[in-house]
Amino acid sequence: MPYEVVSAYTLVLGEHPGDSVDRAGDPGTEDHDVVPGRPEVSVHTTAEDAWRALDAGVRERCGMRPRPRRRIDPDAVVRLADAWRAGDPGTRYWQVTAHRLPIMVPELARAVAAVR
């Protein structure tokens, strides 16, 4: 089977020990109980989506209003994320990573061979 390579981008954003997971709706917990120590992890199909998610995540954690942008500037997002991390470098962290994933593509139809 032939392979096609696709790209995926992961974003990891967190504050340890302040990381939390919303447990609303889980049996035995009150709404909005949190579990400490878990980062926010997301997977994106484009680099622009990953940078936009990092921008939104940092702005949310800082209490800043979201900025709708037509085009995201990765350098500006890195400066914002680094400034956020500099506020508490021992516990805050972020990472955007690119991945190349080989995907098997099934052969759906074969070329018709001439019969003699």
C-alpha positions as CSV (number, residue, x, y, z in Angstrom):
1,M,0.0,0.0,0.0
2,P,1.3,3.5,-0.8
3,Y,1.9,6.0,2.0
4,E,1.1,9.7,2.2
5,V,2.6,12.0,4.7
6,V,0.4,14.4,6.6
7,S,1.3,17.1,9.1
8,A,-0.1,17.5,12.6
9,Y,0.7,20.1,15.3
10,T,0.4,19.6,19.0
11,L,0.1,22.3,21.6
12,V,0.9,21.7,25.3
13,L,0.1,24.6,27.7
14,G,0.2,24.3,31.4
15,E,0.9,25.7,34.9
16,H,2.1,23.1,37.4
17,P,0.8,22.7,40.1
18,G,-2.1,25.0,39.0
19,D,-3.0,22.8,36.0
20,S,-6.6,21.7,36.2
21,V,-9.2,19.7,34.5
22,D,-12.9,20.6,34.7
23,R,-14.7,17.6,36.1
24,A,-18.2,18.9,35.7
25,G,-20.7,16.1,35.2
26,D,-18.5,13.3,36.6
27,P,-20.4,11.2,39.2
28,G,-19.4,12.0,42.8
29,T,-18.0,15.5,42.1
30,E,-19.6,18.9,42.3
31,D,-19.8,20.9,39.1
32,H,-16.4,22.6,38.3
33,D,-14.3,20.5,40.7
34,V,-10.7,20.4,39.4
35,V,-8.0,17.8,39.3
36,P,-4.5,19.5,39.7
37,G,-1.5,18.6,37.6
38,R,-2.8,18.1,34.1
39,P,-1.7,20.3,31.1
40,E,-4.0,21.3,28.3
41,V,-3.0,19.3,25.1
42,S,-4.6,19.9,21.7
43,V,-3.9,18.6,18.2
44,H,-4.2,20.8,15.1
45,T,-4.1,20.2,11.4
46,T,-2.3,23.4,10.5
47,A,0.5,25.4,12.2
48,E,-1.7,28.5,12.1
49,D,-4.4,26.8,14.1
50,A,-1.9,25.7,16.7
51,W,-0.4,29.2,17.1
52,R,-4.0,30.7,17.2
53,A,-4.9,28.2,20.0
54,L,-1.7,29.1,22.0
55,D,-2.6,32.8,21.6
56,A,-6.1,32.2,22.9
57,G,-4.9,29.9,25.7
58,V,-2.4,32.4,27.0
59,R,-4.9,35.3,26.7
60,E,-7.5,33.3,28.6
61,R,-5.1,32.5,31.4
62,C,-4.0,36.1,31.7
63,G,-7.5,37.4,31.7
64,M,-7.0,39.3,28.4
65,R,-9.7,39.7,25.8
66,P,-9.3,37.5,22.7
67,R,-8.2,39.3,19.6
68,P,-9.7,38.1,16.4
69,R,-7.0,38.2,13.7
70,R,-7.2,37.5,10.1
71,R,-3.7,36.1,10.0
72,I,-1.7,34.9,13.1
73,D,1.9,36.1,13.6
74,P,3.8,33.2,15.2
75,D,6.6,35.6,16.4
76,A,4.0,37.8,18.3
77,V,2.4,34.7,19.8
78,V,5.8,33.5,21.0
79,R,6.6,36.9,22.6
80,L,3.2,36.8,24.4
81,A,3.6,33.2,25.5
82,D,7.2,33.9,26.7
83,A,6.1,37.0,28.6
84,W,3.3,34.9,30.3
85,R,5.8,32.2,31.2
86,A,8.3,34.8,32.5
87,G,5.7,35.6,35.2
88,D,6.4,32.3,36.9
89,P,9.1,30.3,34.9
90,G,9.2,27.5,37.5
91,T,5.7,26.4,36.9
92,R,4.4,27.7,33.5
93,Y,5.2,26.0,30.3
94,W,4.1,25.8,26.6
95,Q,5.2,24.0,23.5
96,V,4.1,23.7,19.9
97,T,5.5,20.7,18.0
98,A,5.2,19.7,14.4
99,H,4.7,16.0,13.5
100,R,4.9,14.3,10.1
101,L,2.7,11.2,10.1
102,P,2.8,8.5,7.4
103,I,-0.7,7.4,6.6
104,M,-1.4,4.2,4.5
105,V,-3.6,5.0,1.6
106,P,-5.6,2.1,0.2
107,E,-5.6,1.6,-3.5
108,L,-9.2,2.1,-4.5
109,A,-9.1,1.2,-8.1
110,R,-6.5,-0.3,-10.4
111,A,-5.8,0.9,-13.9
112,V,-7.5,-1.3,-16.4
113,A,-5.1,-3.5,-18.3
114,A,-5.6,-4.0,-22.0
115,V,-6.7,-7.6,-22.7
116,R,-5.5,-9.2,-26.0
